[in-house]
Amino acid sequence: MSSKQENLPGVVPELYVVGAGPGDPELLTLKAHRVLQTAAVILYDNLANQELLALAPAGCECLYVGKKPYGDYTPQETIHELILEKARSRGRVIRLKGGDPFIFGRGFEEILFARAHGIATHYIPGISSMQALGFEDIPLTHRIVSEGVWMVTGTKKDGSLSVDLRLAMQSNSTVVIYMGLKKAAEIAAAYCEMGKGDTPAAVVQHLTLPQRKLAVGPVRTLPALVASQQITYPALIVIGAVVALGHEIPTGALSQRLGYQSLSIGGQWELQG
């Protein structure tokens, strides 16, 4: 496809980068719901609930351009070319992405690409998967035990563990790790090296859907937690005292079955005042 292609007569090229939310289609924003009903083309991701495509008008072209972790994927360059081609030939293109497009979603890269080619751009936020942790009684912050939130990627572009994780571990804030499942053992080891292996942790998958999964325990047992519930991608890892506010960290027989020693819920995780 040539980037020099001209717009078809009467076509106004535009791109909407839209957040599909964390899975449950009812968590879509009202604005996204309205805009999807006006789409000429929808380019949708692996994490966008396909039930949302039912909102598309008759004649709308819906194309899958997803990326499955460590599996089949649509190259980003191909997605860019599709944005360019479809916007110039059809008009309004909706780029539908799971969660929020600007949180580890490459949504802004697509915005910049479209602008560089003279295409009008719009952004509609979505509820990020980390905001859905509340469905499992895990608040992101709490005025007693968490001073903030760190949001980090578990795996950088070169495949290594994010160095920002070690900075986050030094704080009293909640740590939310995206795309960290493959690094579970390294994350557990990093916390142990800092003497924080007993920090409460949770691994969650499909937070807003019927097939959701949850495993909680001390962070040093992270690989065992993942295995215990057969959690796969996509998943979030959340680490911090907030996990223990709504969950009892497993002890006794369950701890032994998962391969770790018991952990008292009292002490440093007990709320004071």
C-alpha positions as CSV (number, residue, x, y, z in Angstrom):
1,M,0.0,0.0,0.0
2,S,1.3,3.4,-0.8
3,S,1.3,6.2,1.8
4,K,0.8,8.6,-1.1
5,Q,-2.7,7.2,-1.9
6,E,-5.3,10.0,-2.2
7,N,-8.6,10.1,-0.4
8,L,-11.6,8.9,-2.4
9,P,-14.0,11.7,-3.4
10,G,-16.4,12.6,-0.6
11,V,-14.6,10.6,2.0
12,V,-13.4,12.3,5.2
13,P,-10.7,10.2,6.7
14,E,-10.7,10.0,10.5
15,L,-9.5,7.6,13.2
16,Y,-11.0,6.9,16.6
17,V,-8.8,5.1,19.0
18,V,-11.4,3.6,21.4
19,G,-11.0,1.7,24.7
20,A,-13.2,-1.4,24.8
21,G,-12.8,-1.8,28.6
22,P,-11.7,-4.9,30.6
23,G,-14.0,-7.4,29.0
24,D,-17.6,-7.0,30.1
25,P,-19.3,-5.2,27.3
26,E,-21.5,-3.3,29.7
27,L,-18.4,-1.5,31.0
28,L,-18.0,0.3,27.6
29,T,-18.4,4.1,27.9
30,L,-21.5,5.8,26.5
31,K,-19.4,7.7,24.0
32,A,-17.7,4.6,22.7
33,H,-21.1,2.9,22.4
34,R,-22.4,5.8,20.3
35,V,-19.3,6.1,18.0
36,L,-19.2,2.4,17.3
37,Q,-22.6,2.7,15.7
38,T,-21.2,5.2,13.2
39,A,-18.1,3.2,12.1
40,A,-17.3,2.5,8.5
41,V,-14.5,0.1,9.5
42,I,-13.6,-1.5,12.9
43,L,-10.1,-2.8,13.5
44,Y,-10.4,-4.8,16.7
45,D,-7.9,-6.4,19.1
46,N,-7.6,-9.7,20.7
47,L,-8.7,-8.3,24.1
48,A,-11.7,-6.4,22.8
49,N,-14.9,-8.3,23.5
50,Q,-16.3,-9.3,20.1
51,E,-19.9,-8.8,21.3
52,L,-19.2,-5.1,20.8
53,L,-19.1,-5.7,17.1
54,A,-22.8,-6.1,17.1
55,L,-23.0,-2.3,17.6
56,A,-21.6,-1.8,14.1
57,P,-24.0,-0.5,11.4
58,A,-24.9,-2.5,8.4
59,G,-22.1,-2.4,5.9
60,C,-19.4,-1.8,8.4
61,E,-16.2,-3.8,7.8
62,C,-14.8,-5.5,10.9
63,L,-11.2,-6.7,10.7
64,Y,-9.3,-8.6,13.4
65,V,-5.8,-7.2,14.0
66,G,-5.0,-8.8,17.3
67,K,-1.8,-9.9,18.9
68,K,-1.8,-13.1,21.1
69,P,1.1,-13.1,23.6
70,Y,3.9,-15.4,22.3
71,G,1.6,-16.5,19.5
72,D,0.0,-15.3,16.2
73,Y,-0.1,-11.5,15.8
74,T,-0.7,-8.8,13.3
75,P,2.4,-6.7,12.8
76,Q,2.1,-3.1,13.9
77,E,3.2,-1.9,10.5
78,T,0.3,-3.8,8.9
79,I,-2.1,-2.2,11.4
80,H,-0.8,1.2,10.4
81,E,-1.2,0.5,6.7
82,L,-4.8,-0.7,7.3
83,I,-5.6,2.5,9.2
84,L,-4.3,4.6,6.3
85,E,-6.0,2.5,3.5
86,K,-9.4,2.2,5.2
87,A,-9.6,5.8,6.5
88,R,-8.8,7.1,2.9
89,S,-11.2,4.7,1.2
90,R,-14.0,4.3,3.8
91,G,-13.9,7.3,6.1
92,R,-14.4,6.7,9.9
93,V,-12.1,4.0,11.2
94,I,-12.6,2.7,14.8
95,R,-9.5,1.2,16.3
96,L,-11.0,-0.9,19.1
97,K,-8.6,-1.9,21.8
98,G,-9.0,-3.8,25.1
99,G,-8.8,-1.8,28.3
100,D,-7.5,1.7,27.8
101,P,-5.6,2.3,24.5
102,F,-3.1,4.5,26.1
103,I,-2.0,2.1,28.9
104,F,0.4,-0.4,27.3
105,G,-1.8,-0.4,24.3
106,R,0.3,1.4,21.6
107,G,-2.8,3.6,20.9
108,F,-0.9,6.8,20.9
109,E,1.6,5.4,18.3
110,E,-1.4,4.9,16.0
111,I,-2.7,8.4,16.7
112,L,0.7,9.9,15.7
113,F,0.9,7.7,12.6
114,A,-2.6,8.8,11.4
115,R,-1.9,12.5,12.1
116,A,1.4,12.3,10.2
117,H,-0.7,11.2,7.2
118,G,-3.3,14.0,7.5
119,I,-6.0,11.8,9.2
120,A,-8.1,13.5,11.9
121,T,-7.8,11.6,15.2
122,H,-9.9,11.1,18.3
123,Y,-9.4,9.3,21.6
124,I,-12.0,7.7,23.7
125,P,-10.7,6.2,27.0
126,G,-11.6,2.8,28.3
127,I,-11.7,1.3,31.7
128,S,-8.3,-0.3,32.2
129,S,-8.0,-3.9,33.5
130,M,-6.3,-2.7,36.7
131,Q,-9.4,-0.6,37.6
132,A,-11.4,-3.8,37.5
133,L,-9.4,-5.3,40.4
134,G,-12.3,-3.9,42.6
135,F,-14.4,-6.8,41.3
136,E,-12.1,-9.1,43.4
137,D,-12.2,-6.8,46.5
138,I,-8.7,-5.4,45.7
139,P,-8.7,-1.6,45.8
140,L,-5.8,0.1,44.1
141,T,-5.2,2.5,47.0
142,H,-6.2,2.7,50.6
143,R,-5.4,5.7,52.8
144,I,-3.8,3.5,55.6
145,V,-1.7,1.0,53.7
146,S,-1.1,2.3,50.1
147,E,0.4,5.7,49.2
148,G,-0.1,5.3,45.5
149,V,0.0,3.0,42.5
150,W,2.9,1.9,40.3
151,M,1.8,0.6,36.9
152,V,4.7,-1.3,35.2
153,T,5.2,-3.7,32.3
154,G,6.6,-7.0,33.3
155,T,8.4,-7.5,30.0
156,K,10.2,-4.8,28.1
157,K,10.6,-4.7,24.3
158,D,13.9,-6.6,24.6
159,G,12.3,-9.3,26.7
160,S,13.9,-8.3,30.0
161,L,12.2,-7.6,33.3
162,S,11.4,-3.9,33.8
163,V,14.0,-2.1,35.9
164,D,11.3,0.2,37.2
165,L,9.9,-2.8,39.2
166,R,12.8,-2.5,41.6
167,L,12.1,1.1,42.1
168,A,8.4,0.3,42.8
169,M,9.3,-2.4,45.3
170,Q,11.0,0.3,47.5
171,S,7.7,2.2,48.0
172,N,4.6,1.6,50.1
173,S,2.5,1.8,47.0
174,T,0.5,-0.9,45.2
175,V,2.3,-2.4,42.3
176,V,0.3,-3.5,39.2
177,I,2.3,-5.5,36.6
178,Y,1.0,-5.9,33.1
179,M,2.4,-8.6,30.8
180,G,4.3,-10.1,33.7
181,L,3.1,-13.7,33.7
182,K,6.2,-15.1,32.0
183,K,8.4,-13.3,34.5
184,A,6.5,-14.6,37.6
185,A,9.6,-16.4,38.9
186,E,11.9,-13.4,38.4
187,I,9.4,-11.1,40.1
188,A,9.1,-13.4,43.1
189,A,12.9,-13.7,43.3
190,A,13.3,-9.9,43.1
191,Y,11.0,-9.3,46.0
192,C,12.7,-12.0,48.1
193,E,16.1,-10.5,47.4
194,M,14.8,-7.2,48.9
195,G,13.4,-9.0,51.9
196,K,9.8,-8.5,50.8
197,G,8.8,-12.0,49.9
198,D,5.9,-12.1,52.3
199,T,4.2,-9.1,50.6
200,P,0.6,-10.0,49.6
201,A,0.1,-10.6,46.0
202,A,-2.7,-11.7,43.6
203,V,-2.8,-13.0,40.0
204,V,-6.0,-12.3,38.2
205,Q,-7.4,-13.2,34.8
206,H,-10.6,-12.2,33.0
207,L,-11.7,-10.0,35.9
208,T,-15.1,-9.0,34.6
209,L,-16.1,-12.2,32.8
210,P,-17.7,-15.4,34.1
211,Q,-14.5,-17.4,33.6
212,R,-12.5,-15.1,35.8
213,K,-9.7,-16.6,37.9
214,L,-7.9,-15.4,41.1
215,A,-5.0,-16.7,43.2
216,V,-3.7,-14.9,46.3
217,G,-0.7,-15.5,48.5
218,P,2.7,-14.1,49.4
219,V,4.6,-12.7,46.4
220,R,7.4,-15.3,46.9
221,T,5.0,-18.0,45.8
222,L,4.0,-16.2,42.6
223,P,4.8,-19.1,40.2
224,A,2.8,-21.6,42.4
225,L,-0.1,-19.2,42.5
226,V,-0.2,-19.0,38.7
227,A,0.0,-22.8,38.4
228,S,-2.7,-23.4,41.1
229,Q,-5.4,-21.8,39.1
230,Q,-3.9,-22.5,35.7
231,I,-3.8,-18.8,34.9
232,T,-2.8,-17.9,31.4
233,Y,-2.7,-14.7,29.3
234,P,-4.0,-12.1,29.6
235,A,-3.4,-11.7,33.3
236,L,-2.5,-9.0,35.9
237,I,-0.2,-9.3,38.9
238,V,-1.0,-7.0,41.8
239,I,1.4,-6.7,44.7
240,G,0.9,-4.8,48.0
241,A,-0.9,-4.6,51.3
242,V,-4.2,-3.8,49.5
243,V,-4.5,-7.5,48.5
244,A,-4.8,-8.5,52.1
245,L,-7.6,-6.0,52.8
246,G,-10.3,-8.1,51.1
247,H,-8.6,-11.5,51.1
248,E,-7.1,-13.9,53.7
249,I,-3.7,-14.9,52.5
250,P,-3.7,-18.8,52.4
251,T,-2.2,-20.6,55.3
252,G,-2.0,-24.2,56.6
253,A,-2.8,-27.1,54.3
254,L,-3.4,-24.9,51.3
255,S,-0.1,-23.2,51.7
256,Q,1.7,-26.6,51.8
257,R,-0.2,-27.8,48.7
258,L,0.9,-24.6,46.9
259,G,4.4,-25.1,48.1
260,Y,5.0,-22.3,50.6
261,Q,5.0,-21.7,54.3
262,S,2.1,-20.1,56.3
263,L,1.8,-16.4,56.5
264,S,0.2,-14.5,59.4
265,I,-2.5,-12.0,58.3
266,G,-1.8,-9.8,61.3
267,G,1.3,-7.8,61.9
268,Q,2.3,-5.3,59.2
269,W,-0.9,-5.9,57.2
270,E,-3.3,-5.2,60.0
271,L,-5.0,-1.8,59.8
272,Q,-4.4,0.5,62.7
273,G,-6.8,3.3,63.8
